Amino acid sequence: MVGLFLTPAALGLYVVGLALSNLPRFIGQAVGTVAFPQVASRPSLGAARRTMWRLVVLTVALSAAVVAVLEALAGRLVPLFFGNEFEGAVPLARILLLAGLFLSARRVLTDAARGAGYVSLGNLGEAVSWGVLVPAMAVLAPASGARGVALALAISAAASLVAMVATVALRPPPAEHAAEPATHLEDSVPVEGS
């Protein structure tokens, strides 16, 4: 979709800027991989929700630390890895790093919330994201080019994260999807003589 709004040169700068934003998203992906089973294995819905929020806070803290370092070093890293002709990607990288922070948190919240019974929360996040992204790009891209596209992505990522957090904070999960007590292997092994 980005290619529809940008010239080839601006798209090249955008792609270079996007390269730095992958690291915070990888953190979200890594924590998200363990989030669902960790949350789902909790013995009560209260414990599942506490674990979910701890994982989200951990992800935000780790991603924010990485984003802060990359924000500070972006002016050096982009020319180092891509050459001086891509220095125009530095402001884009800084905006996209912020978007990466929101996307990282969103990923973990999606996976962790599934374990707590919010099975369609990720769908809500995607719908809000696209609902904000398309008009934001239509407004910001013509006026600001690649920078507008990056801003639109950051705005849509933030909006979807806010919608997801509000949904989890204000609405209990459906009862049929609430985290059940964990079953342990020793509970299912028959005891001799029984």
C-alpha positions in Angstrom: 0.0 0.0 0.0 2.9 2.4 0.8 4.1 2.0 -2.8 0.8 3.6 -4.0 1.6 6.8 -2.2 5.3 7.3 -2.8 7.7 7.8 -5.7 10.3 5.1 -6.2 13.0 7.3 -4.6 10.8 8.1 -1.6 9.9 4.4 -1.3 13.6 3.5 -1.2 14.1 5.9 1.7 11.0 4.6 3.5 12.3 1.0 3.2 15.7 2.0 4.6 14.0 3.7 7.5 11.8 0.7 8.0 14.9 -1.5 8.4 15.8 -0.1 11.8 12.2 -0.4 13.1 12.3 -4.2 12.8 14.2 -4.8 16.1 11.5 -3.6 18.5 9.0 -5.7 16.4 11.2 -8.7 16.9 11.1 -8.2 20.6 7.3 -8.2 20.5 7.3 -11.3 18.3 9.6 -13.1 20.7 7.7 -12.2 23.8 4.4 -12.9 22.0 5.5 -16.4 21.3 5.6 -17.3 25.0 2.7 -14.9 26.0 -0.2 -17.1 25.0 0.8 -20.3 26.8 2.0 -18.4 29.8 -1.3 -16.5 30.2 -3.5 -19.5 29.3 -1.8 -21.7 31.9 -2.7 -19.4 34.8 -5.1 -21.0 37.3 -7.6 -18.1 37.3 -8.7 -15.2 35.1 -7.2 -12.7 37.6 -3.8 -14.4 37.4 -4.1 -14.6 33.6 -4.8 -10.9 33.4 -1.9 -10.0 35.8 0.5 -12.1 33.7 -0.8 -10.6 30.5 -0.2 -7.0 31.7 3.3 -7.9 33.1 4.3 -9.3 29.7 2.9 -6.2 27.9 4.8 -3.9 30.4 8.0 -6.0 29.9 7.7 -5.7 26.2 7.1 -2.0 26.3 10.1 -1.5 28.6 12.5 -3.7 26.4 11.2 -2.2 23.2 11.4 1.4 24.5 15.0 0.8 25.6 15.9 -0.5 22.1 14.0 2.3 20.4 15.8 5.0 22.6 19.2 3.6 21.6 18.3 3.3 17.9 16.7 6.8 17.9 20.0 8.2 19.3 22.1 6.2 16.8 20.0 6.4 13.7 22.0 9.3 12.3 25.1 7.1 12.3 23.6 3.7 11.6 21.7 4.6 8.4 24.8 6.0 6.6 27.0 3.2 8.0 24.7 0.4 6.8 23.2 2.0 3.7 25.6 4.8 2.7 25.4 8.6 2.8 23.0 8.8 0.0 20.3 7.4 2.4 20.7 10.1 5.1 17.2 11.2 4.1 15.9 8.0 5.7 17.0 9.0 9.2 13.9 11.1 10.1 11.7 8.3 8.6 13.6 5.7 10.7 12.9 7.7 13.9 9.2 7.9 13.2 9.1 4.2 12.2 10.9 3.2 15.4 8.1 4.8 17.4 5.6 2.9 15.3 7.6 -0.3 15.9 7.3 0.3 19.7 3.5 0.5 19.4 3.4 -2.6 17.1 5.6 -4.6 19.5 3.2 -3.8 22.4 0.2 -4.6 20.2 1.7 -8.0 19.2 2.2 -9.1 22.8 -1.1 -7.8 23.9 -2.8 -9.7 21.1 -1.1 -13.0 22.0 -1.4 -12.6 25.7 -5.0 -11.5 25.6 -5.9 -14.6 23.6 -4.7 -16.7 26.5 -6.9 -14.6 28.8 -10.0 -15.2 26.7 -9.9 -12.1 24.4 -9.7 -14.3 21.2 -10.8 -11.6 18.7 -8.8 -8.7 20.2 -6.2 -8.9 17.4 -8.9 -8.6 14.8 -10.1 -5.4 16.6 -6.6 -4.0 16.5 -6.2 -4.7 12.8 -9.6 -3.2 12.0 -8.8 0.0 13.9 -5.3 0.1 12.4 -6.6 0.0 8.9 -9.5 2.3 9.7 -7.0 4.9 10.8 -4.1 4.2 8.4 -6.0 4.6 5.1 -7.4 8.1 5.8 -4.2 9.2 7.6 -2.1 8.2 4.6 -4.6 9.9 2.2 -4.2 13.1 4.2 -0.5 13.0 5.2 1.2 11.3 2.2 0.3 14.0 -0.4 1.4 16.8 2.0 4.5 15.2 3.4 5.5 12.2 1.2 7.4 9.4 2.9 7.4 11.3 6.2 3.6 11.5 6.0 3.4 7.8 5.3 5.6 7.0 8.3 3.5 9.3 10.5 0.3 7.6 9.3 1.8 4.2 10.3 2.8 5.5 13.7 -0.6 7.1 14.3 -2.5 3.9 13.2 -0.3 1.7 15.4 -0.9 3.9 18.4 -4.6 4.1 17.8 -5.0 0.4 17.5 -3.0 -0.2 20.6 -5.1 2.3 22.6 -8.3 0.6 21.3 -7.0 -2.8 22.4 -5.9 -1.6 25.8 -9.3 0.1 26.4 -11.2 -3.0 25.3 -9.3 -5.3 27.7 -9.4 -2.8 30.5 -13.2 -2.1 30.2 -14.6 -5.4 29.1 -14.3 -8.8 30.7 -13.6 -11.7 28.3 -16.4 -14.0 27.2 -16.9 -16.6 29.9 -16.4 -19.5 27.5 -13.0 -18.2 26.6 -11.7 -17.3 30.0 -8.5 -19.0 31.1 -9.1 -22.3 32.7 -7.0 -23.8 35.5 -3.9 -25.5 34.1 -4.0 -29.2 33.9 -0.8 -30.9 35.0 0.6 -34.2 33.6 0.6 -35.8 37.0 -3.1 -35.1 37.3 -3.9 -37.2 34.3 -1.6 -40.2 35.1 -3.6 -43.0 36.7 -2.3 -44.2 40.0 -1.8 -47.9 40.4 -4.6 -49.6 42.2 -7.2 -47.0 41.4 
